[in-house]
Amino acid sequence: MKKFICFMISAVVLLSVGCNVRKNDGYETFRIGKVMAMADTVSLSDEQKTGFYDFTAELFSATEGDNLLFAPLPVYTALGMTVNGAAGKTLDEMLAAMHNSVENINAINLSVYKEVAENAGNTKVSLANSVWIKDDYGEYVKESYLEKLASYYSPEIFSLPFDDKALKLINNWAYNKTEGKIDNVIEKFGQDAVMELITALYIKGKWTGEGEDLGERLFKNLDGSEGRAACFNGESALYASENAYAVKRFMEDGYYMLAVLPGEKVDFNDFLAGFTGKELYSLMNNVDPRGAYYIFPEFECENTLPLIPVLRNLGMIEAFSRYLADFSEMTDDPIGLYIADAEQKVKIKINKAGLEGAATVKIEMGRKSSSAPSGEDMLRLEFNRPFLYFVCAPSGIPLLSGTVTKL
């Protein structure tokens, strides 16, 4: 790892944040890689995207609770950095859960990373990756693994003792990369922790057309109770699947929110349980000629979600086993590594002017135990009952997603 070369290519610039920046407090002291050389980007196929959509859809069916909130891309990216170090059955289970090959996973993450990096418009978007290696474990980390991450994920790489100062540095890094929205990506290191793989996302943009303020309106909560929320309106092309309708509200530079409203006779829990990547693809692309006038609530939401139970529900089992996990492509350590912890933190705020969202995903590697067209009347959609939403990059890859079941 000491021989690992950090490439500096001016054509690809690491994303940074300009406001709410905390003092670095010694990043450079521990930095061993600020990777900027990346592989060539290829256009994503529908097959590659559908694999990502399948993973995104299954996050909903694998999780319970009100107002679910996910960061599909950061989760996929952090898992992607991890899957490049996996082997054997551990790798097979991870690929099955992610519905793609290693090559496709890398291609998706590279494509979206560059799409975000090359955005110079008014919608502010940043996507950043980092690898934090415990200083006395660095000799075991394979250079080939770090070089692969350099090609597809462009992470900043650090080696440092896992102590209180390290916690401060990692949390400051997350704070800076999310414009101060998330500052405690790690509360403490696990007893087996030797590596932390962290992805951070931030997005803030204004709608291309501001909706009319409609005041407070009734919202029918999933549990049968009633709530109220300030609402705004808009018009959109109408998208449809067998069970739902969707509208898109665009920000500048091509980023958009896809809001999905199941049919009135469709049980929301059944809809989530049966939600698939194929249906998500249809809701993004299958245009109904009527167009839509919609009414949408303002809301903000945040959550911290342990990912291990969710990923186990998707079929990832061995990766979390202190005895069975195989990450031999990541390390020469004869004892080996396992995923000791995985967690996402997400915040989102949507109102009539625009949206702001931030997310971090950490994967902690622990050392294993030695033991609308015109011509027809528009469909009116009022999002006054449980619905889904996806905040998407121009390529259609969901950056953030969630449900609103209670207001």
Residue pairs with C-beta under 8 A, 6 or more apart in sequence:
1 32
1 133
1 138
1 139
1 141
1 142
1 143
1 146
2 138
3 143
4 32
4 33
4 143
4 146
4 147
4 157
6 32
6 33
6 34
6 35
6 36
6 150
6 157
7 35
7 36
7 37
7 150
8 34
8 36
8 37
9 36
9 37
9 38
12 36
12 37
12 38
12 114
12 117
12 154
13 36
13 117
14 34
14 36
14 117
14 128
14 154
14 156
15 116
15 117
15 126
15 127
15 128
15 177
16 126
16 176
17 126
17 176
17 177
17 178
17 179
17 202
19 179
19 180
20 175
20 176
20 179
20 180
21 176
22 172
22 175
22 176
22 180
23 172
24 172
25 168
25 169
25 172
26 165
26 169
27 158
27 169
27 173
29 160
30 158
30 159
30 160
30 166
30 169
31 156
31 157
31 158
32 133
32 138
32 157
32 158
32 159
33 131
33 146
33 150
33 155
33 156
33 157
34 156
34 157
35 149
35 150
35 154
35 155
35 156
35 157
36 154
37 150
37 151
38 110
38 113
38 114
38 150
38 151
38 152
38 154
39 106
39 110
39 151
39 152
41 110
41 111
41 114
42 107
42 111
43 111
44 107
44 108
44 111
44 395
44 397
46 281
47 104
48 100
48 104
48 107
48 108
49 108
49 281
49 395
49 396
49 397
50 99
50 277
50 278
50 281
51 98
51 99
51 100
51 104
51 277
52 72
52 76
52 99
52 100
52 108
52 277
52 397
52 398
53 276
53 277
53 278
53 280
53 281
53 398
54 99
54 276
54 277
54 278
55 72
55 76
55 97
55 98
55 99
55 100
55 277
55 314
56 70
56 72
56 277
56 280
56 390
56 398
56 401
57 275
57 276
57 277
57 279
57 280
58 97
58 275
58 277
58 314
59 70
59 72
59 75
59 310
59 401
60 68
60 70
60 272
60 275
60 388
60 401
60 403
61 272
61 273
61 274
61 275
62 310
62 311
62 313
62 314
63 70
63 305
63 310
63 313
66 222
66 403
66 405
66 406
67 301
67 303
67 402
67 403
67 404
67 405
67 406
68 303
68 402
68 403
68 405
69 301
69 302
69 303
69 305
69 346
69 348
69 400
69 401
69 402
69 403
70 305
70 344
70 346
70 400
70 401
70 402
71 201
71 344
71 346
71 359
71 361
71 399
71 400
71 401
72 397
72 398
72 399
72 400
72 401
73 112
73 127
73 201
73 393
73 397
73 398
73 399
73 400
74 127
74 199
74 200
74 201
74 344
74 359
74 360
74 361
74 399
75 307
75 344
75 361
76 98
76 105
76 108
76 109
77 109
77 113
77 127
77 129
77 153
77 199
77 361
78 129
78 197
78 198
78 199
78 342
78 361
78 362
78 363
79 94
79 98
79 105
79 311
79 363
80 98
80 105
80 106
80 108
80 109
80 152
80 153
81 129
81 131
81 149
81 153
81 155
81 197
81 199
81 363
82 94
82 197
82 319
82 327
82 330
82 339
82 363
82 365
83 91
83 94
83 95
83 98
83 102
83 105
84 102
84 106
84 145
84 148
84 149
84 152
84 329
84 330
85 142
85 145
85 327
85 328
85 329
85 330
85 331
85 337
86 94
86 319
86 326
86 327
86 329
86 330
87 326
87 327
87 328
87 329
88 318
88 326
88 328
89 318
89 324
89 326
90 318
90 319
90 324
90 325
90 326
90 327
91 102
91 326
93 315
93 316
93 317
93 318
93 319
94 316
94 319
95 101
95 102
95 105
96 315
97 311
97 314
97 315
97 316
98 105
99 277
100 108
106 148
106 151
106 152
107 152
108 397
109 152
109 153
110 151
110 152
110 153
111 395
111 397
112 127
112 393
112 395
112 397
113 127
113 152
113 153
113 154
115 393
115 394
115 395
116 125
116 126
116 127
116 393
117 127
119 125
119 253
121 252
121 253
122 205
122 206
122 252
122 253
123 203
123 204
123 205
123 206
123 251
123 252
123 253
123 255
124 202
124 203
124 204
124 205
125 201
125 202
125 203
125 204
125 205
125 255
125 393
125 399
126 177
126 200
126 201
126 202
126 203
127 199
127 200
127 201
128 156
128 177
128 199
128 200
129 149
129 153
129 154
129 155
129 156
129 197
129 198
129 199
129 200
130 155
130 156
130 157
130 158
130 170
130 173
130 196
130 197
130 198
130 199
130 200
131 146
131 149
131 155
131 156
131 157
131 158
131 195
131 196
131 197
131 198
132 158
132 160
132 166
132 170
132 195
132 196
132 197
132 198
133 141
133 157
133 158
133 159
133 160
133 194
133 195
134 159
134 160
134 161
134 162
134 193
134 194
134 195
135 159
135 160
135 161
136 161
137 194
137 195
137 333
137 367
138 159
140 331
140 332
140 333
141 195
141 330
141 331
141 332
142 329
142 330
142 331
142 332
144 329
145 329
145 330
145 331
146 157
149 155
155 197
156 173
158 169
160 166
160 169
162 189
162 193
162 194
166 189
167 186
167 187
167 188
167 189
170 185
170 186
170 196
170 198
171 183
171 184
171 185
171 186
172 183
173 198
173 200
174 182
174 183
174 184
174 185
174 198
174 200
174 360
175 182
175 183
177 200
177 202
177 360
178 200
178 201
178 202
178 358
178 359
178 360
179 202
179 204
179 358
181 202
181 347
181 356
181 358
182 200
182 345
182 347
182 358
182 359
182 360
184 345
185 198
185 200
185 345
185 360
185 362
186 196
186 362
186 364
189 196
189 364
190 340
190 341
190 364
190 366
191 366
192 322
192 338
192 340
192 366
192 367
192 368
192 369
193 340
193 341
193 364
193 365
193 366
194 337
194 365
194 366
194 367
195 330
195 337
195 364
195 365
196 362
196 363
196 364
196 365
197 362
197 363
197 364
197 365
198 360
198 361
198 362
198 363
199 360
199 361
200 358
200 359
200 360
201 357
201 358
201 359
201 360
201 399
201 400
202 357
202 358
203 255
203 355
203 356
203 357
203 358
203 391
203 399
203 400
204 354
204 355
204 356
204 357
205 251
205 252
205 253
205 255
205 354
205 355
206 251
206 252
206 353
206 354
207 234
207 249
207 250
207 251
207 352
207 353
207 354
208 250
208 251
208 252
209 234
210 232
210 352
210 353
211 232
211 233
211 234
211 296
211 352
212 232
212 233
212 352
213 230
213 232
213 352
214 230
214 231
214 232
214 233
214 295
215 230
215 231
216 228
216 229
216 230
216 231
217 228
217 229
217 230
217 231
217 295
217 297
217 382
217 384
218 226
218 227
218 228
218 384
219 226
219 227
219 228
219 229
219 297
219 384
219 385
219 407
220 226
220 384
220 385
220 386
221 227
221 386
221 405
221 406
221 407
222 268
222 269
222 386
222 405
222 406
223 405
223 406
225 406
227 406
227 407
228 407
229 297
229 298
229 299
229 407
230 297
230 298
230 351
230 352
231 295
231 296
231 297
231 298
232 295
232 296
232 298
232 351
232 352
233 293
233 294
233 295
233 296
234 247
234 249
234 293
234 294
234 296
235 291
235 292
235 293
235 294
235 372
235 378
236 247
236 248
236 249
236 291
236 292
236 294
236 372
237 247
237 248
237 287
237 291
237 292
237 372
237 373
238 245
238 246
238 247
238 287
238 288
238 289
238 290
238 291
238 292
238 372
238 378
238 379
238 381
239 245
239 246
239 247
239 248
239 258
239 282
239 283
239 284
239 285
239 286
239 287
239 288
240 246
240 282
240 283
240 286
240 287
240 288
241 279
241 282
241 283
241 286
242 279
242 282
243 262
243 263
243 266
243 271
243 274
243 279
244 260
244 261
244 262
244 263
244 266
244 271
244 279
244 283
245 260
245 261
245 263
245 283
245 288
245 292
245 379
245 381
246 258
246 259
246 260
246 261
246 283
246 284
247 258
247 259
247 292
247 294
247 381
248 256
248 257
248 258
248 259
249 256
249 257
249 259
249 296
250 256
251 257
251 354
251 355
253 394
254 393
254 394
255 391
255 392
255 393
255 394
256 391
256 392
256 394
257 350
257 355
257 389
257 390
257 391
257 392
258 283
258 284
258 389
258 390
258 391
258 392
258 398
259 294
259 296
259 383
259 387
259 388
259 389
260 283
260 387
260 388
260 389
260 390
261 381
261 383
261 385
261 387
262 268
262 271
262 386
262 387
262 388
268 385
268 386
268 405
272 388
272 403
275 388
280 390
284 392
284 396
287 372
287 373
288 379
289 372
289 373
289 375
289 376
290 372
290 376
290 377
290 378
290 379
291 372
291 373
291 374
291 376
291 378
291 379
292 372
292 378
292 379
292 380
292 381
293 378
293 379
293 380
293 381
294 380
294 381
294 382
294 383
295 381
295 382
295 383
295 384
296 350
296 383
297 383
297 384
297 404
297 407
298 350
298 351
298 352
299 349
299 350
299 404
299 407
300 347
300 348
300 349
300 350
301 347
301 348
301 402
301 404
302 345
302 346
302 347
302 348
303 345
303 346
304 343
304 344
304 345
305 343
305 344
305 345
305 346
306 341
306 342
306 343
307 342
307 343
307 344
307 361
308 320
308 339
308 341
308 342
311 319
311 320
311 342
312 320
318 324
318 325
318 326
319 325
319 327
319 338
319 339
320 338
320 339
320 340
321 338
322 338
322 366
322 368
322 369
323 368
323 369
324 338
325 336
325 337
325 338
325 339
325 368
326 336
327 336
327 337
327 338
327 365
328 336
330 337
330 365
331 337
333 367
335 367
335 368
335 370
336 367
336 368
337 365
337 366
337 367
337 368
338 365
338 366
338 368
339 363
339 364
339 365
339 366
340 364
340 365
340 366
341 362
341 363
341 364
341 366
342 361
342 362
342 363
342 364
343 361
343 362
344 359
344 360
344 361
345 359
345 360
345 361
346 357
346 358
346 359
346 400
346 402
347 357
347 358
347 359
348 355
348 356
348 357
348 358
348 391
348 400
348 402
349 355
349 356
349 357
350 389
355 391
357 391
357 399
357 400
359 400
372 378
383 404
386 403
386 404
386 405
387 403
387 404
388 401
388 402
388 403
389 401
389 402
389 403
389 404
390 398
390 400
390 401
391 398
391 399
391 400
391 401
392 398
392 399
393 399
